[in-house]
Amino acid sequence: MARDSMARKWLDLVAEDLSVADLLFRNRHWLYTAFMCHQVIEKTLKAYWCVSRDDDPPFIHNHKRIAQGCGLYT
């Protein structure tokens, strides 16, 4: 799969997660809103990974480690 195509798939998921986070926020479900925002950050980093590297992003949820792998955090 082309790197840009893979990044686009991650960003499509980000758009869905943001929509869900908005609904949860409007209904005052704060904990689940925060969880969805966590997912948005993770998937955005993984999309960036796809366009900045030649390998697939790791199956982890640690934002710091993903950002380090992308060269965004040292």
Predicted model as a PDB file, atoms N, CA, C, CB and O in Angstrom, pLDDT in the B-factor column:
MODEL        1                                                                  
ATOM      1  N   MET A   1       0.845  -1.177   0.000  1.00 62.00           N  
ATOM      2  CA  MET A   1       0.000   0.000   0.000  1.00 62.00           C  
ATOM      3  C   MET A   1       0.889   1.239   0.000  1.00 62.00           C  
ATOM      4  CB  MET A   1      -0.961  -0.001   1.220  1.00 62.00           C  
ATOM      5  O   MET A   1       1.887   1.294   0.719  1.00 62.00           O  
ATOM      6  N   ALA A   2       0.531   2.214  -0.794  1.00 86.00           N  
ATOM      7  CA  ALA A   2       1.324   3.444  -0.867  1.00 86.00           C  
ATOM      8  C   ALA A   2       1.291   4.165   0.475  1.00 86.00           C  
ATOM      9  CB  ALA A   2       0.799   4.372  -1.992  1.00 86.00           C  
ATOM     10  O   ALA A   2       0.287   4.149   1.188  1.00 86.00           O  
ATOM     11  N   ARG A   3       2.401   4.788   0.796  1.00 83.00           N  
ATOM     12  CA  ARG A   3       2.530   5.473   2.086  1.00 83.00           C  
ATOM     13  C   ARG A   3       1.462   6.557   2.249  1.00 83.00           C  
ATOM     14  CB  ARG A   3       3.931   6.093   2.223  1.00 83.00           C  
ATOM     15  O   ARG A   3       0.877   6.689   3.324  1.00 83.00           O  
ATOM     16  N   ASP A   4       1.205   7.327   1.198  1.00 91.00           N  
ATOM     17  CA  ASP A   4       0.188   8.383   1.289  1.00 91.00           C  
ATOM     18  C   ASP A   4      -1.201   7.794   1.505  1.00 91.00           C  
ATOM     19  CB  ASP A   4       0.197   9.246   0.019  1.00 91.00           C  
ATOM     20  O   ASP A   4      -2.021   8.363   2.227  1.00 91.00           O  
ATOM     21  N   SER A   5      -1.455   6.665   0.884  1.00 95.00           N  
ATOM     22  CA  SER A   5      -2.745   6.002   1.033  1.00 95.00           C  
ATOM     23  C   SER A   5      -2.933   5.508   2.462  1.00 95.00           C  
ATOM     24  CB  SER A   5      -2.868   4.836   0.047  1.00 95.00           C  
ATOM     25  O   SER A   5      -4.021   5.610   3.028  1.00 95.00           O  
ATOM     26  N   MET A   6      -1.870   4.977   3.032  1.00 96.00           N  
ATOM     27  CA  MET A   6      -1.941   4.498   4.404  1.00 96.00           C  
ATOM     28  C   MET A   6      -2.161   5.675   5.366  1.00 96.00           C  
ATOM     29  CB  MET A   6      -0.653   3.725   4.774  1.00 96.00           C  
ATOM     30  O   MET A   6      -2.945   5.573   6.309  1.00 96.00           O  
ATOM     31  N   ALA A   7      -1.476   6.766   5.124  1.00 97.00           N  
ATOM     32  CA  ALA A   7      -1.653   7.960   5.954  1.00 97.00           C  
ATOM     33  C   ALA A   7      -3.089   8.463   5.840  1.00 97.00           C  
ATOM     34  CB  ALA A   7      -0.655   9.073   5.539  1.00 97.00           C  
ATOM     35  O   ALA A   7      -3.687   8.861   6.839  1.00 97.00           O  
ATOM     36  N   ARG A   8      -3.643   8.448   4.637  1.00 97.00           N  
ATOM     37  CA  ARG A   8      -5.024   8.903   4.428  1.00 97.00           C  
ATOM     38  C   ARG A   8      -5.997   8.051   5.234  1.00 97.00           C  
ATOM     39  CB  ARG A   8      -5.392   8.854   2.930  1.00 97.00           C  
ATOM     40  O   ARG A   8      -6.955   8.575   5.803  1.00 97.00           O  
ATOM     41  N   LYS A   9      -5.758   6.739   5.285  1.00 97.00           N  
ATOM     42  CA  LYS A   9      -6.628   5.852   6.075  1.00 97.00           C  
ATOM     43  C   LYS A   9      -6.590   6.216   7.551  1.00 97.00           C  
ATOM     44  CB  LYS A   9      -6.212   4.385   5.891  1.00 97.00           C  
ATOM     45  O   LYS A   9      -7.625   6.235   8.217  1.00 97.00           O  
ATOM     46  N   TRP A  10      -5.378   6.511   8.072  1.00 98.00           N  
ATOM     47  CA  TRP A  10      -5.271   6.937   9.463  1.00 98.00           C  
ATOM     48  C   TRP A  10      -6.028   8.235   9.687  1.00 98.00           C  
ATOM     49  CB  TRP A  10      -3.803   7.104   9.863  1.00 98.00           C  
ATOM     50  O   TRP A  10      -6.720   8.387  10.694  1.00 98.00           O  
ATOM     51  N   LEU A  11      -5.902   9.174   8.753  1.00 98.00           N  
ATOM     52  CA  LEU A  11      -6.560  10.474   8.911  1.00 98.00           C  
ATOM     53  C   LEU A  11      -8.075  10.367   8.759  1.00 98.00           C  
ATOM     54  CB  LEU A  11      -6.009  11.469   7.893  1.00 98.00           C  
ATOM     55  O   LEU A  11      -8.807  11.157   9.356  1.00 98.00           O  
ATOM     56  N   ASP A  12      -8.554   9.417   7.982  1.00 98.00           N  
ATOM     57  CA  ASP A  12      -9.997   9.175   7.916  1.00 98.00           C  
ATOM     58  C   ASP A  12     -10.521   8.700   9.270  1.00 98.00           C  
ATOM     59  CB  ASP A  12     -10.325   8.136   6.821  1.00 98.00           C  
ATOM     60  O   ASP A  12     -11.595   9.108   9.710  1.00 98.00           O  
ATOM     61  N   LEU A  13      -9.748   7.834   9.921  1.00 98.00           N  
ATOM     62  CA  LEU A  13     -10.124   7.383  11.267  1.00 98.00           C  
ATOM     63  C   LEU A  13     -10.092   8.540  12.265  1.00 98.00           C  
ATOM     64  CB  LEU A  13      -9.185   6.258  11.736  1.00 98.00           C  
ATOM     65  O   LEU A  13     -10.929   8.613  13.165  1.00 98.00           O  
ATOM     66  N   VAL A  14      -9.129   9.435  12.102  1.00 98.00           N  
ATOM     67  CA  VAL A  14      -9.038  10.615  12.965  1.00 98.00           C  
ATOM     68  C   VAL A  14     -10.312  11.446  12.844  1.00 98.00           C  
ATOM     69  CB  VAL A  14      -7.797  11.470  12.602  1.00 98.00           C  
ATOM     70  O   VAL A  14     -10.857  11.897  13.852  1.00 98.00           O  
ATOM     71  N   ALA A  15     -10.784  11.649  11.627  1.00 98.00           N  
ATOM     72  CA  ALA A  15     -12.000  12.445  11.421  1.00 98.00           C  
ATOM     73  C   ALA A  15     -13.203  11.806  12.120  1.00 98.00           C  
ATOM     74  CB  ALA A  15     -12.287  12.602   9.915  1.00 98.00           C  
ATOM     75  O   ALA A  15     -14.012  12.507  12.728  1.00 98.00           O  
ATOM     76  N   GLU A  16     -13.322  10.491  12.034  1.00 98.00           N  
ATOM     77  CA  GLU A  16     -14.410   9.791  12.719  1.00 98.00           C  
ATOM     78  C   GLU A  16     -14.283   9.937  14.236  1.00 98.00           C  
ATOM     79  CB  GLU A  16     -14.420   8.303  12.329  1.00 98.00           C  
ATOM     80  O   GLU A  16     -15.268  10.211  14.921  1.00 98.00           O  
ATOM     81  N   ASP A  17     -13.082   9.755  14.750  1.00 98.00           N  
ATOM     82  CA  ASP A  17     -12.865   9.861  16.198  1.00 98.00           C  
ATOM     83  C   ASP A  17     -13.160  11.263  16.711  1.00 98.00           C  
ATOM     84  CB  ASP A  17     -11.431   9.476  16.548  1.00 98.00           C  
ATOM     85  O   ASP A  17     -13.701  11.422  17.805  1.00 98.00           O  
ATOM     86  N   LEU A  18     -12.811  12.278  15.933  1.00 98.00           N  
ATOM     87  CA  LEU A  18     -13.116  13.655  16.328  1.00 98.00           C  
ATOM     88  C   LEU A  18     -14.622  13.887  16.372  1.00 98.00           C  
ATOM     89  CB  LEU A  18     -12.456  14.652  15.362  1.00 98.00           C  
ATOM     90  O   LEU A  18     -15.121  14.581  17.258  1.00 98.00           O  
ATOM     91  N   SER A  19     -15.333  13.319  15.435  1.00 98.00           N  
ATOM     92  CA  SER A  19     -16.786  13.442  15.415  1.00 98.00           C  
ATOM     93  C   SER A  19     -17.400  12.791  16.650  1.00 98.00           C  
ATOM     94  CB  SER A  19     -17.361  12.813  14.141  1.00 98.00           C  
ATOM     95  O   SER A  19     -18.298  13.354  17.275  1.00 98.00           O  
ATOM     96  N   VAL A  20     -16.913  11.608  16.994  1.00 98.00           N  
ATOM     97  CA  VAL A  20     -17.393  10.918  18.190  1.00 98.00           C  
ATOM     98  C   VAL A  20     -17.038  11.720  19.440  1.00 98.00           C  
ATOM     99  CB  VAL A  20     -16.796   9.496  18.275  1.00 98.00           C  
ATOM    100  O   VAL A  20     -17.865  11.858  20.341  1.00 98.00           O  
ATOM    101  N   ALA A  21     -15.833  12.242  19.500  1.00 98.00           N  
ATOM    102  CA  ALA A  21     -15.419  13.048  20.655  1.00 98.00           C  
ATOM    103  C   ALA A  21     -16.329  14.262  20.813  1.00 98.00           C  
ATOM    104  CB  ALA A  21     -13.948  13.501  20.506  1.00 98.00           C  
ATOM    105  O   ALA A  21     -16.693  14.623  21.932  1.00 98.00           O  
ATOM    106  N   ASP A  22     -16.694  14.884  19.714  1.00 98.00           N  
ATOM    107  CA  ASP A  22     -17.585  16.043  19.771  1.00 98.00           C  
ATOM    108  C   ASP A  22     -18.944  15.654  20.346  1.00 98.00           C  
ATOM    109  CB  ASP A  22     -17.757  16.658  18.373  1.00 98.00           C  
ATOM    110  O   ASP A  22     -19.479  16.361  21.200  1.00 98.00           O  
ATOM    111  N   LEU A  23     -19.505  14.541  19.889  1.00 98.00           N  
ATOM    112  CA  LEU A  23     -20.794  14.078  20.422  1.00 98.00           C  
ATOM    113  C   LEU A  23     -20.703  13.759  21.907  1.00 98.00           C  
ATOM    114  CB  LEU A  23     -21.274  12.844  19.657  1.00 98.00           C  
ATOM    115  O   LEU A  23     -21.590  14.118  22.682  1.00 98.00           O  
ATOM    116  N   LEU A  24     -19.636  13.091  22.297  1.00 98.00           N  
ATOM    117  CA  LEU A  24     -19.459  12.756  23.703  1.00 98.00           C  
ATOM    118  C   LEU A  24     -19.322  14.015  24.550  1.00 98.00           C  
ATOM    119  CB  LEU A  24     -18.237  11.861  23.888  1.00 98.00           C  
ATOM    120  O   LEU A  24     -19.886  14.098  25.641  1.00 98.00           O  
ATOM    121  N   PHE A  25     -18.579  14.986  24.052  1.00 98.00           N  
ATOM    122  CA  PHE A  25     -18.391  16.242  24.768  1.00 98.00           C  
ATOM    123  C   PHE A  25     -19.724  16.970  24.943  1.00 98.00           C  
ATOM    124  CB  PHE A  25     -17.389  17.137  24.024  1.00 98.00           C  
ATOM    125  O   PHE A  25     -20.029  17.463  26.029  1.00 98.00           O  
ATOM    126  N   ARG A  26     -20.505  17.033  23.882  1.00 98.00           N  
ATOM    127  CA  ARG A  26     -21.803  17.715  23.941  1.00 98.00           C  
ATOM    128  C   ARG A  26     -22.745  17.051  24.944  1.00 98.00           C  
ATOM    129  CB  ARG A  26     -22.452  17.736  22.555  1.00 98.00           C  
ATOM    130  O   ARG A  26     -23.621  17.703  25.511  1.00 98.00           O  
ATOM    131  N   ASN A  27     -22.556  15.748  25.155  1.00 98.00           N  
ATOM    132  CA  ASN A  27     -23.394  15.009  26.100  1.00 98.00           C  
ATOM    133  C   ASN A  27     -22.732  14.845  27.471  1.00 98.00           C  
ATOM    134  CB  ASN A  27     -23.728  13.643  25.529  1.00 98.00           C  
ATOM    135  O   ASN A  27     -23.173  14.056  28.306  1.00 98.00           O  
ATOM    136  N   ARG A  28     -21.658  15.618  27.675  1.00 98.00           N  
ATOM    137  CA  ARG A  28     -20.989  15.716  28.973  1.00 98.00           C  
ATOM    138  C   ARG A  28     -20.383  14.391  29.469  1.00 98.00           C  
ATOM    139  CB  ARG A  28     -21.968  16.222  29.993  1.00 98.00           C  
ATOM    140  O   ARG A  28     -20.367  14.114  30.668  1.00 98.00           O  
ATOM    141  N   HIS A  29     -19.888  13.587  28.528  1.00 98.00           N  
ATOM    142  CA  HIS A  29     -19.190  12.340  28.860  1.00 98.00           C  
ATOM    143  C   HIS A  29     -17.688  12.627  28.806  1.00 98.00           C  
ATOM    144  CB  HIS A  29     -19.589  11.164  27.869  1.00 98.00           C  
ATOM    145  O   HIS A  29     -17.014  12.278  27.837  1.00 98.00           O  
ATOM    146  N   TRP A  30     -17.187  13.251  29.836  1.00 98.00           N  
ATOM    147  CA  TRP A  30     -15.826  13.803  29.842  1.00 98.00           C  
ATOM    148  C   TRP A  30     -14.756  12.730  29.707  1.00 98.00           C  
ATOM    149  CB  TRP A  30     -15.593  14.586  31.115  1.00 98.00           C  
ATOM    150  O   TRP A  30     -13.818  12.896  28.927  1.00 98.00           O  
ATOM    151  N   LEU A  31     -14.873  11.649  30.439  1.00 98.00           N  
ATOM    152  CA  LEU A  31     -13.839  10.609  30.405  1.00 98.00           C  
ATOM    153  C   LEU A  31     -13.717  10.013  29.002  1.00 98.00           C  
ATOM    154  CB  LEU A  31     -14.157   9.498  31.431  1.00 98.00           C  
ATOM    155  O   LEU A  31     -12.610   9.831  28.495  1.00 98.00           O  
ATOM    156  N   TYR A  32     -14.842   9.714  28.386  1.00 98.00           N  
ATOM    157  CA  TYR A  32     -14.805   9.116  27.049  1.00 98.00           C  
ATOM    158  C   TYR A  32     -14.376  10.126  25.987  1.00 98.00           C  
ATOM    159  CB  TYR A  32     -16.171   8.543  26.694  1.00 98.00           C  
ATOM    160  O   TYR A  32     -13.779   9.757  24.975  1.00 98.00           O  
ATOM    161  N   THR A  33     -14.686  11.403  26.224  1.00 98.00           N  
ATOM    162  CA  THR A  33     -14.194  12.450  25.327  1.00 98.00           C  
ATOM    163  C   THR A  33     -12.670  12.470  25.351  1.00 98.00           C  
ATOM    164  CB  THR A  33     -14.763  13.838  25.728  1.00 98.00           C  
ATOM    165  O   THR A  33     -12.022  12.537  24.307  1.00 98.00           O  
ATOM    166  N   ALA A  34     -12.106  12.409  26.563  1.00 98.00           N  
ATOM    167  CA  ALA A  34     -10.643  12.411  26.699  1.00 98.00           C  
ATOM    168  C   ALA A  34     -10.038  11.183  26.021  1.00 98.00           C  
ATOM    169  CB  ALA A  34     -10.236  12.450  28.190  1.00 98.00           C  
ATOM    170  O   ALA A  34      -8.996  11.285  25.374  1.00 98.00           O  
ATOM    171  N   PHE A  35     -10.679  10.030  26.164  1.00 98.00           N  
ATOM    172  CA  PHE A  35     -10.169   8.818  25.527  1.00 98.00           C  
ATOM    173  C   PHE A  35     -10.154   8.965  24.007  1.00 98.00           C  
ATOM    174  CB  PHE A  35     -11.016   7.603  25.934  1.00 98.00           C  
ATOM    175  O   PHE A  35      -9.183   8.580  23.356  1.00 98.00           O  
ATOM    176  N   MET A  36     -11.218   9.515  23.444  1.00 98.00           N  
ATOM    177  CA  MET A  36     -11.261   9.689  21.997  1.00 98.00           C  
ATOM    178  C   MET A  36     -10.197  10.687  21.538  1.00 98.00           C  
ATOM    179  CB  MET A  36     -12.655  10.156  21.557  1.00 98.00           C  
ATOM    180  O   MET A  36      -9.610  10.519  20.469  1.00 98.00           O  
ATOM    181  N   CYS A  37      -9.949  11.713  22.333  1.00 98.00           N  
ATOM    182  CA  CYS A  37      -8.890  12.671  21.991  1.00 98.00           C  
ATOM    183  C   CYS A  37      -7.526  11.987  22.011  1.00 98.00           C  
ATOM    184  CB  CYS A  37      -8.901  13.870  22.969  1.00 98.00           C  
ATOM    185  O   CYS A  37      -6.668  12.281  21.180  1.00 98.00           O  
ATOM    186  N   HIS A  38      -7.330  11.075  22.960  1.00 98.00           N  
ATOM    187  CA  HIS A  38      -6.104  10.275  23.008  1.00 98.00           C  
ATOM    188  C   HIS A  38      -5.951   9.488  21.701  1.00 98.00           C  
ATOM    189  CB  HIS A  38      -6.121   9.309  24.232  1.00 98.00           C  
ATOM    190  O   HIS A  38      -4.858   9.411  21.138  1.00 98.00           O  
ATOM    191  N   GLN A  39      -7.052   8.909  21.228  1.00 98.00           N  
ATOM    192  CA  GLN A  39      -7.034   8.148  19.983  1.00 98.00           C  
ATOM    193  C   GLN A  39      -6.697   9.044  18.792  1.00 98.00           C  
ATOM    194  CB  GLN A  39      -8.384   7.463  19.761  1.00 98.00           C  
ATOM    195  O   GLN A  39      -5.954   8.642  17.897  1.00 98.00           O  
ATOM    196  N   VAL A  40      -7.241  10.245  18.785  1.00 98.00           N  
ATOM    197  CA  VAL A  40      -6.975  11.197  17.708  1.00 98.00           C  
ATOM    198  C   VAL A  40      -5.487  11.526  17.635  1.00 98.00           C  
ATOM    199  CB  VAL A  40      -7.794  12.481  17.909  1.00 98.00           C  
ATOM    200  O   VAL A  40      -4.903  11.545  16.551  1.00 98.00           O  
ATOM    201  N   ILE A  41      -4.881  11.784  18.783  1.00 98.00           N  
ATOM    202  CA  ILE A  41      -3.446  12.098  18.815  1.00 98.00           C  
ATOM    203  C   ILE A  41      -2.638  10.916  18.303  1.00 98.00           C  
ATOM    204  CB  ILE A  41      -2.997  12.472  20.248  1.00 98.00           C  
ATOM    205  O   ILE A  41      -1.743  11.079  17.473  1.00 98.00           O  
ATOM    206  N   GLU A  42      -2.956   9.728  18.798  1.00 98.00           N  
ATOM    207  CA  GLU A  42      -2.217   8.530  18.386  1.00 98.00           C  
ATOM    208  C   GLU A  42      -2.312   8.295  16.881  1.00 98.00           C  
ATOM    209  CB  GLU A  42      -2.740   7.306  19.133  1.00 98.00           C  
ATOM    210  O   GLU A  42      -1.301   8.029  16.231  1.00 98.00           O  
ATOM    211  N   LYS A  43      -3.509   8.390  16.328  1.00 98.00           N  
ATOM    212  CA  LYS A  43      -3.702   8.113  14.906  1.00 98.00           C  
ATOM    213  C   LYS A  43      -3.092   9.207  14.029  1.00 98.00           C  
ATOM    214  CB  LYS A  43      -5.189   7.968  14.596  1.00 98.00           C  
ATOM    215  O   LYS A  43      -2.623   8.929  12.925  1.00 98.00           O  
ATOM    216  N   THR A  44      -3.099  10.433  14.513  1.00 98.00           N  
ATOM    217  CA  THR A  44      -2.446  11.516  13.775  1.00 98.00           C  
ATOM    218  C   THR A  44      -0.945  11.280  13.720  1.00 98.00           C  
ATOM    219  CB  THR A  44      -2.750  12.882  14.422  1.00 98.00           C  
ATOM    220  O   THR A  44      -0.322  11.469  12.676  1.00 98.00           O  
ATOM    221  N   LEU A  45      -0.363  10.867  14.841  1.00 98.00           N  
ATOM    222  CA  LEU A  45       1.064  10.551  14.853  1.00 98.00           C  
ATOM    223  C   LEU A  45       1.381   9.385  13.921  1.00 98.00           C  
ATOM    224  CB  LEU A  45       1.523  10.224  16.275  1.00 98.00           C  
ATOM    225  O   LEU A  45       2.405   9.392  13.238  1.00 98.00           O  
ATOM    226  N   LYS A  46       0.508   8.393  13.893  1.00 98.00           N  
ATOM    227  CA  LYS A  46       0.748   7.246  13.022  1.00 98.00           C  
ATOM    228  C   LYS A  46       0.619   7.637  11.549  1.00 98.00           C  
ATOM    229  CB  LYS A  46      -0.229   6.112  13.354  1.00 98.00           C  
ATOM    230  O   LYS A  46       1.326   7.087  10.704  1.00 98.00           O  
ATOM    231  N   ALA A  47      -0.265   8.572  11.234  1.00 98.00           N  
ATOM    232  CA  ALA A  47      -0.358   9.074   9.859  1.00 98.00           C  
ATOM    233  C   ALA A  47       0.934   9.787   9.486  1.00 98.00           C  
ATOM    234  CB  ALA A  47      -1.572  10.029   9.695  1.00 98.00           C  
ATOM    235  O   ALA A  47       1.451   9.616   8.382  1.00 98.00           O  
ATOM    236  N   TYR A  48       1.452  10.584  10.411  1.00 97.00           N  
ATOM    237  CA  TYR A  48       2.713  11.273  10.148  1.00 97.00           C  
ATOM    238  C   TYR A  48       3.847  10.264   9.969  1.00 97.00           C  
ATOM    239  CB  TYR A  48       3.041  12.252  11.292  1.00 97.00           C  
ATOM    240  O   TYR A  48       4.717  10.444   9.117  1.00 97.00           O  
ATOM    241  N   TRP A  49       3.833   9.213  10.769  1.00 97.00           N  
ATOM    242  CA  TRP A  49       4.828   8.137  10.651  1.00 97.00           C  
ATOM    243  C   TRP A  49       4.836   7.599   9.216  1.00 97.00           C  
ATOM    244  CB  TRP A  49       4.527   6.986  11.668  1.00 97.00           C  
ATOM    245  O   TRP A  49       5.897   7.385   8.628  1.00 97.00           O  
ATOM    246  N   CYS A  50       3.643   7.384   8.667  1.00 96.00           N  
ATOM    247  CA  CYS A  50       3.519   6.802   7.330  1.00 96.00           C  
ATOM    248  C   CYS A  50       4.139   7.673   6.247  1.00 96.00           C  
ATOM    249  CB  CYS A  50       2.067   6.563   7.008  1.00 96.00           C  
ATOM    250  O   CYS A  50       4.689   7.149   5.278  1.00 96.00           O  
ATOM    251  N   VAL A  51       4.060   8.990   6.392  1.00 95.00           N  
ATOM    252  CA  VAL A  51       4.615   9.862   5.359  1.00 95.00           C  
ATOM    253  C   VAL A  51       6.066  10.247   5.627  1.00 95.00           C  
ATOM    254  CB  VAL A  51       3.778  11.109   5.240  1.00 95.00           C  
ATOM    255  O   VAL A  51       6.735  10.786   4.746  1.00 95.00           O  
ATOM    256  N   SER A  52       6.558   9.974   6.840  1.00 95.00           N  
ATOM    257  CA  SER A  52       7.929  10.372   7.157  1.00 95.00           C  
ATOM    258  C   SER A  52       8.905   9.196   7.221  1.00 95.00           C  
ATOM    259  CB  SER A  52       7.949  11.105   8.469  1.00 95.00           C  
ATOM    260  O   SER A  52      10.116   9.395   7.315  1.00 95.00           O  
ATOM    261  N   ARG A  53       8.376   7.971   7.169  1.00 95.00           N  
ATOM    262  CA  ARG A  53       9.227   6.782   7.247  1.00 95.00           C  
ATOM    263  C   ARG A  53       8.803   5.766   6.200  1.00 95.00           C  
ATOM    264  CB  ARG A  53       9.169   6.155   8.657  1.00 95.00           C  
ATOM    265  O   ARG A  53       7.740   5.892   5.591  1.00 95.00           O  
ATOM    266  N   ASP A  54       9.640   4.764   5.999  1.00 94.00           N  
ATOM    267  CA  ASP A  54       9.348   3.727   5.007  1.00 94.00           C  
ATOM    268  C   ASP A  54       8.718   2.477   5.605  1.00 94.00           C  
ATOM    269  CB  ASP A  54      10.607   3.347   4.289  1.00 94.00           C  
ATOM    270  O   ASP A  54       8.343   1.566   4.866  1.00 94.00           O  
ATOM    271  N   ASP A  55       8.596   2.415   6.921  1.00 95.00           N  
ATOM    272  CA  ASP A  55       8.007   1.242   7.561  1.00 95.00           C  
ATOM    273  C   ASP A  55       6.648   1.601   8.165  1.00 95.00           C  
ATOM    274  CB  ASP A  55       8.955   0.681   8.651  1.00 95.00           C  
ATOM    275  O   ASP A  55       6.266   2.770   8.220  1.00 95.00           O  
ATOM    276  N   ASP A  56       5.931   0.573   8.616  1.00 95.00           N  
ATOM    277  CA  ASP A  56       4.621   0.784   9.223  1.00 95.00           C  
ATOM    278  C   ASP A  56       4.778   1.236  10.672  1.00 95.00           C  
ATOM    279  CB  ASP A  56       3.776  -0.503   9.149  1.00 95.00           C  
ATOM    280  O   ASP A  56       5.758   0.891  11.332  1.00 95.00           O  
ATOM    281  N   PRO A  57       3.810   2.010  11.167  1.00 96.00           N  
ATOM    282  CA  PRO A  57       3.878   2.423  12.571  1.00 96.00           C  
ATOM    283  C   PRO A  57       3.719   1.212  13.490  1.00 96.00           C  
ATOM    284  CB  PRO A  57       2.790   3.479  12.882  1.00 96.00           C  
ATOM    285  O   PRO A  57       3.069   0.235  13.121  1.00 96.00           O  
ATOM    286  N   PRO A  58       4.305   1.272  14.675  1.00 96.00           N  
ATOM    287  CA  PRO A  58       4.227   0.137  15.597  1.00 96.00           C  
ATOM    288  C   PRO A  58       2.833   0.003  16.214  1.00 96.00           C  
ATOM    289  CB  PRO A  58       5.274   0.285  16.703  1.00 96.00           C  
ATOM    290  O   PRO A  58       2.068   0.966  16.263  1.00 96.00           O  
ATOM    291  N   PHE A  59       2.521  -1.189  16.677  1.00 96.00           N  
ATOM    292  CA  PHE A  59       1.252  -1.454  17.346  1.00 96.00           C  
ATOM    293  C   PHE A  59       1.378  -1.101  18.833  1.00 96.00           C  
ATOM    294  CB  PHE A  59       0.831  -2.944  17.165  1.00 96.00           C  
ATOM    295  O   PHE A  59       1.308  -1.974  19.699  1.00 96.00           O  
ATOM    296  N   ILE A  60       1.563   0.176  19.106  1.00 97.00           N  
ATOM    297  CA  ILE A  60       1.669   0.672  20.477  1.00 97.00           C  
ATOM    298  C   ILE A  60       0.749   1.878  20.621  1.00 97.00           C  
ATOM    299  CB  ILE A  60       3.150   1.045  20.837  1.00 97.00           C  
ATOM    300  O   ILE A  60       0.271   2.433  19.632  1.00 97.00           O  
ATOM    301  N   HIS A  61       0.510   2.274  21.869  1.00 95.00           N  
ATOM    302  CA  HIS A  61      -0.360   3.415  22.146  1.00 95.00           C  
ATOM    303  C   HIS A  61       0.399   4.545  22.839  1.00 95.00           C  
ATOM    304  CB  HIS A  61      -1.543   2.978  23.005  1.00 95.00           C  
ATOM    305  O   HIS A  61      -0.207   5.528  23.266  1.00 95.00           O  
ATOM    306  N   ASN A  62       1.688   4.413  22.950  1.00 97.00           N  
ATOM    307  CA  ASN A  62       2.514   5.388  23.655  1.00 97.00           C  
ATOM    308  C   ASN A  62       2.857   6.547  22.725  1.00 97.00           C  
ATOM    309  CB  ASN A  62       3.803   4.727  24.196  1.00 97.00           C  
ATOM    310  O   ASN A  62       3.670   6.406  21.812  1.00 97.00           O  
ATOM    311  N   HIS A  63       2.224   7.698  22.970  1.00 97.00           N  
ATOM    312  CA  HIS A  63       2.435   8.859  22.100  1.00 97.00           C  
ATOM    313  C   HIS A  63       3.901   9.267  22.034  1.00 97.00           C  
ATOM    314  CB  HIS A  63       1.600  10.033  22.583  1.00 97.00           C  
ATOM    315  O   HIS A  63       4.413   9.605  20.966  1.00 97.00           O  
ATOM    316  N   LYS A  64       4.558   9.235  23.158  1.00 97.00           N  
ATOM    317  CA  LYS A  64       5.959   9.656  23.199  1.00 97.00           C  
ATOM    318  C   LYS A  64       6.823   8.762  22.307  1.00 97.00           C  
ATOM    319  CB  LYS A  64       6.485   9.629  24.645  1.00 97.00           C  
ATOM    320  O   LYS A  64       7.654   9.260  21.547  1.00 97.00           O  
ATOM    321  N   ARG A  65       6.630   7.455  22.398  1.00 97.00           N  
ATOM    322  CA  ARG A  65       7.434   6.537  21.591  1.00 97.00           C  
ATOM    323  C   ARG A  65       7.134   6.669  20.097  1.00 97.00           C  
ATOM    324  CB  ARG A  65       7.192   5.103  22.039  1.00 97.00           C  
ATOM    325  O   ARG A  65       8.034   6.550  19.266  1.00 97.00           O  
ATOM    326  N   ILE A  66       5.876   6.913  19.763  1.00 98.00           N  
ATOM    327  CA  ILE A  66       5.535   7.100  18.345  1.00 98.00           C  
ATOM    328  C   ILE A  66       6.162   8.395  17.843  1.00 98.00           C  
ATOM    329  CB  ILE A  66       3.988   7.123  18.135  1.00 98.00           C  
ATOM    330  O   ILE A  66       6.727   8.431  16.751  1.00 98.00           O  
ATOM    331  N   ALA A  67       6.063   9.457  18.638  1.00 98.00           N  
ATOM    332  CA  ALA A  67       6.646  10.746  18.258  1.00 98.00           C  
ATOM    333  C   ALA A  67       8.171  10.628  18.128  1.00 98.00           C  
ATOM    334  CB  ALA A  67       6.278  11.835  19.298  1.00 98.00           C  
ATOM    335  O   ALA A  67       8.764  11.227  17.231  1.00 98.00           O  
ATOM    336  N   GLN A  68       8.796   9.866  19.010  1.00 97.00           N  
ATOM    337  CA  GLN A  68      10.248   9.661  18.915  1.00 97.00           C  
ATOM    338  C   GLN A  68      10.585   8.947  17.616  1.00 97.00           C  
ATOM    339  CB  GLN A  68      10.775   8.851  20.128  1.00 97.00           C  
ATOM    340  O   GLN A  68      11.559   9.301  16.952  1.00 97.00           O  
ATOM    341  N   GLY A  69       9.795   7.949  17.244  1.00 97.00           N  
ATOM    342  CA  GLY A  69      10.034   7.207  16.008  1.00 97.00           C  
ATOM    343  C   GLY A  69       9.897   8.073  14.763  1.00 97.00           C  
ATOM    344  O   GLY A  69      10.511   7.804  13.730  1.00 97.00           O  
ATOM    345  N   CYS A  70       9.083   9.115  14.878  1.00 95.00           N  
ATOM    346  CA  CYS A  70       8.900  10.051  13.753  1.00 95.00           C  
ATOM    347  C   CYS A  70       9.941  11.168  13.748  1.00 95.00           C  
ATOM    348  CB  CYS A  70       7.504  10.662  13.804  1.00 95.00           C  
ATOM    349  O   CYS A  70      10.013  11.952  12.802  1.00 95.00           O  
ATOM    350  N   GLY A  71      10.739  11.235  14.802  1.00 95.00           N  
ATOM    351  CA  GLY A  71      11.710  12.312  14.910  1.00 95.00           C  
ATOM    352  C   GLY A  71      11.118  13.607  15.422  1.00 95.00           C  
ATOM    353  O   GLY A  71      11.739  14.662  15.294  1.00 95.00           O  
ATOM    354  N   LEU A  72       9.915  13.549  16.006  1.00 96.00           N  
ATOM    355  CA  LEU A  72       9.255  14.753  16.524  1.00 96.00           C  
ATOM    356  C   LEU A  72       9.628  15.050  17.974  1.00 96.00           C  
ATOM    357  CB  LEU A  72       7.752  14.607  16.410  1.00 96.00           C  
ATOM    358  O   LEU A  72       9.403  16.154  18.470  1.00 96.00           O  
ATOM    359  N   TYR A  73      10.200  14.052  18.644  1.00 91.00           N  
ATOM    360  CA  TYR A  73      10.507  14.172  20.069  1.00 91.00           C  
ATOM    361  C   TYR A  73      11.804  13.427  20.323  1.00 91.00           C  
ATOM    362  CB  TYR A  73       9.343  13.610  20.965  1.00 91.00           C  
ATOM    363  O   TYR A  73      11.992  12.305  19.852  1.00 91.00           O  
ATOM    364  N   THR A  74      12.690  14.055  21.064  1.00 85.00           N  
ATOM    365  CA  THR A  74      13.962  13.382  21.361  1.00 85.00           C  
ATOM    366  C   THR A  74      14.098  13.076  22.821  1.00 85.00           C  
ATOM    367  CB  THR A  74      15.130  14.224  20.913  1.00 85.00           C  
ATOM    368  O   THR A  74      15.107  12.511  23.242  1.00 85.00           O  
TER     369      THR A  74                                                      
ENDMDL                                                                          
END                                                                             
